[in-house]
Amino acid sequence: MSNWQAVCKLEDILPATGVCALVQGEQVAIFRPRADEELYAISNIDPFAQASVLSRGIIAEHQQELWVASPLKKQRFRLRDGLCMEDAEYSVRSWPVRVCEGRVEVACD
């Protein structure tokens, strides 16, 4: 059973954007691709550049999957699980995320 950490209100994340939150000492990029409650959470650290930037990446759809392109070196990471399209060895961690009573919550270990 997971513990959940509230990080912000759903309305704080504009559709088609991401935000960064600190969850148990880790930077988590939370994405809201559309104007509904669909959310994704992956590490905010770009493993290629070792920079905290993925939350500022561009969300795109490729072969019916949602991805975020790093704003630095443009590698793409699948939102549902953090898989790196260009090199699976550089994949990033993902977290369960949900909306509960209008608040965005990320699962904690």
Contact map, one row per residue, 1 for C-alpha under 8 A:
1110000000000000000000000000000000000000000000000000000000000000000000000000000000000000000000000000000000000
1111000000000000000000000000000000000000000000000000000000000000000000000000000000000000000000000000000000111
1111100000000000000000000000000000000000000000000000000000000000000000000000000000000000000000000000000000111
0111110000000000000000000000000000000000000000000000000000000000000000000000000000000000000000000000000011110
0011111000000000000000100000000000000000000000000000000000000000000000000000000000000000000000000000000011110
0001111100000000000000000000000000000000000000000000000000000000000000000000000000000000000000000000001111000
0000111110000000000011100000000000000000000000000000000000000000000000000000000000000000000000000000001111000
0000011111010000000000000000000000000000000000000000000000000000000000000000000000000000000000000000001110000
0000001111111000000000000000000000000000000000000000000000000000000000000000000000000000000000000000011100000
0000000111111000000000000000000000001000000000000000000000000000000000000000000000000000000000000010011100000
0000000011111100000000000000000000000000000000000000000000000000000000000000000000000000000000000000010000000
0000000111111100000000000000000000000000000000000000000000000000000000000000000000000000000000000000000000000
0000000011111110111000000000001100000000000000000000000000000000000000000000000000000000000000000000000000000
0000000000111111110000000000000100100000000000000000000000000000000000000000000000000000000000000000000000000
0000000000001111100000000000000111110000000000000000000000000000000000000000000000000000000000000000000000000
0000000000000111110000000000001111100000000000000000000000100000000000000000000000000000000000000000000000000
0000000000001111111000000000001110000000000000000000001101100000000000000000000000000000000000000000000000000
0000000000001101111100000000111100000000000000000000001110000000000000000000000000000000000000000000000000000
0000000000001000111110000000111000000000000000000000001100000000000000000000000000000000000000000000000000000
0000000000000000011111000011110000000000000100000000001000000000000000000000000000000000000000000000000000000
0000001000000000001111100011110000000000000000000000000000000000000000000000000000000000000000000000000000000
0000001000000000000111111111000000000000000000000000000000000000000000000000000000000000000000000000000000000
0000101000000000000011111111000000000000000000000000000000000000000000000000000000000000000000000000000001010
0000000000000000000001111100000000000000000000000000000000000000000000000000000000000000000000000000000000010
0000000000000000000001111110000000000000000000000000000000000000000000000000000000000000000000000000000000000
0000000000000000000001111111000000000000001000000000000000000000000000000000000000000000000000000000000000000
0000000000000000000111101111100000000000001110000001000000000000000000000000000000000000000000000000000000000
0000000000000000000111100111110000000000111100000000001000000000000000000000000000000000000000000000000000000
0000000000000000011110000011111000000000111100000000011000000000000000000000000000000000000000000000000000000
0000000000000000011110000001111100000011110000000000001000000000000000000000000000000000000000000000000000000
0000000000001001111000000000111110000011100000000000001000000000000000000000001000000000000000000000000000000
0000000000001111110000000000011111111111000000000000000000000000000000000000000000000000000000000000000000000
0000000000000011100000000000001111100110000000000000000000100000000000000000000000000000000000000000000000000
0000000000000011000000000000000111111100000000000000000000000000000000000000000000000000000000000000000000000
0000000000000111000000000000000111111000000000000000000000000000000000000000000000000000000000000000000000000
0000000000000010000000000000000101111100000000000000000000000000000000000000000000000000000000000000000000000
0000000001000000000000000000000101111110000000000000000000000000000000000000000000000000000000000110000000000
0000000000000000000000000000000111011111000000000000000000000000000000000000000000000000000000000000000000000
0000000000000000000000000000011110001111100000000000000000000000000000000000000000000000000000001100000000000
0000000000000000000000000000011100000111110000000000000000000000000000000000001100000000000001111000000000000
0000000000000000000000000001111000000011111000000000000000000000000000000000001100000000000001111000000001000
0000000000000000000000000001110000000001111100000000000000000000000000000000001011000000000111100000000000000
0000000000000000000000000111100000000000111111000000010000000000000000000000000001000000000111000000000000000
0000000000000000000100000011100000000000011111000001111000000000000000000000000000000000000000000000000000000
0000000000000000000000000010000000000000001111100111110000000000000000000000000000000000000100000000000000000
0000000000000000000000000000000000000000001111111111110000000000000001000000000000000000000000000000000000000
0000000000000000000000000000000000000000000011111110000000000000000000000000000000000000011100000000000000000
0000000000000000000000000000000000000000000001111100000000000000000000001000000000000000010000000000000000000
0000000000000000000000000000000000000000000001111110000000000000000000011000000000000000000000000000000000000
0000000000000000000000000000000000000000000011111111000000000000000000000000000000000000000000000000000000000
0000000000000000000000000000000000000000000011101111100000000000000000000000000000000000000000000000000000000
0000000000000000000000000010000000000000000111000111111000000000000000000000000000000000000000000000000000000
0000000000000000000000000000000000000000000111000011111110000000000001110000000000000000000000000000000000000
0000000000000000000000000000100000000000001111000001111110000000000111100000000000000000000000000000000000000
0000000000000000111100000001111000000000000100000001111110000000000000000000000000000000000000000000000000000
0000000000000000111000000000000000000000000000000000111111000000000001100000000000000000000000000000000000000
0000000000000000010000000000000000000000000000000000111111100000000111100000000000000000000000000000000000000
0000000000000000100000000000000000000000000000000000000111110000000111100000000000000000000000000000000000000
0000000000000001100000000000000010000000000000000000000011111000011110000000000000000000000000000000000000000
0000000000000000000000000000000000000000000000000000000001111100011110000000000000000000000000000000000000000
0000000000000000000000000000000000000000000000000000000000111111111000000000000000000000000000000000000000000
0000000000000000000000000000000000000000000000000000000000011111111000000000000000000000000000000000000000000
0000000000000000000000000000000000000000000000000000000000001111100000000000000000000000000000000000000000000
0000000000000000000000000000000000000000000000000000000000001111110000000000000000000000000000000000000000000
0000000000000000000000000000000000000000000000000000000000001111111000000000010000000000000000000000000000000
0000000000000000000000000000000000000000000000000000000000111101111100000000011100000000000000000000000000000
0000000000000000000000000000000000000000000000000000000000111100111110000001111000000000000000000000000000000
0000000000000000000000000000000000000000000000000000010011110000011111000001111000000000000000000000000000000
0000000000000000000000000000000000000000000000000000010011110000001111100111100000000000000000000000000000000
0000000000000000000000000000000000000000000001000000110111000000000111111111100000000000000000000000000000000
0000000000000000000000000000000000000000000000000000110111000000000011111100000000000000000000000000000000000
0000000000000000000000000000000000000000000000001000100000000000000001111100000000000000000000000000000000000
0000000000000000000000000000000000000000000000011000000000000000000001111110000000000000000000000000000000000
0000000000000000000000000000000000000000000000000000000000000000000011111111000000000000000000000000000000000
0000000000000000000000000000000000000000000000000000000000000000000011001111100000011100000000000000000000000
0000000000000000000000000000000000000000000000000000000000000000001111000111110000011100000000000000000000000
0000000000000000000000000000000000000000000000000000000000000000001111000011111001111000001100000000000000000
0000000000000000000000000000000000000000000000000000000000000000111100000001111111111000000000000000000000000
0000000000000000000000000000001000000001110000000000000000000000011100000000111111100000000001000000000000000
0000000000000000000000000000000000000001100000000000000000000000010000000000011111000000000001000000000000000
0000000000000000000000000000000000000000010000000000000000000000000000000000011111100000000111000000000000000
0000000000000000000000000000000000000000011000000000000000000000000000000000111111110000001111000000000000000
0000000000000000000000000000000000000000000000000000000000000000000000000000111011111001011100000000000000000
0000000000000000000000000000000000000000000000000000000000000000000000000011110001111111111100000000000000000
0000000000000000000000000000000000000000000000000000000000000000000000000011110000111111000000000000000000000
0000000000000000000000000000000000000000000000000000000000000000000000000011000000011111000000000000000000000
0000000000000000000000000000000000000000000000000000000000000000000000000000000000011111111000000000000000000
0000000000000000000000000000000000000000000000000000000000000000000000000000000000111111111000000000000000000
0000000000000000000000000000000000000000000000000000000000000000000000000000000000010011111000000000000000000
0000000000000000000000000000000000000000000000110000000000000000000000000000000000110011111100000000000000000
0000000000000000000000000000000000000000000000100000000000000000000000000000100001110011111110000000000000000
0000000000000000000000000000000000000000011010100000000000000000000000000000100011110000011111000000000000000
0000000000000000000000000000000000000000011000000000000000000000000000000000000011000000001111100000000000000
0000000000000000000000000000000000000001111000000000000000000000000000000000001111000000000111110000000000000
0000000000000000000000000000000000000001110000000000000000000000000000000000000000000000000011111000000001100
0000000000000000000000000000000000000001100000000000000000000000000000000000000000000000000001111100000001100
0000000000000000000000000000000000000011100000000000000000000000000000000000000000000000000000111110000111100
0000000000000000000000000000000000001010000000000000000000000000000000000000000000000000000000011111000111000
0000000001000000000000000000000000001000000000000000000000000000000000000000000000000000000000001111111110000
0000000000000000000000000000000000000000000000000000000000000000000000000000000000000000000000000111111110000
0000000000000000000000000000000000000000000000000000000000000000000000000000000000000000000000000011111000000
0000000011100000000000000000000000000000000000000000000000000000000000000000000000000000000000000011111100000
0000011111000000000000000000000000000000000000000000000000000000000000000000000000000000000000000011111110000
0000011111000000000000000000000000000000000000000000000000000000000000000000000000000000000000001111011111000
0001111100000000000000000000000000000000000000000000000000000000000000000000000000000000000000001111001111100
0001111000000000000000100000000000000000100000000000000000000000000000000000000000000000000000111100000111110
0111100000000000000000000000000000000000000000000000000000000000000000000000000000000000000000111000000011111
0111100000000000000000110000000000000000000000000000000000000000000000000000000000000000000000000000000001111
0110000000000000000000000000000000000000000000000000000000000000000000000000000000000000000000000000000000111
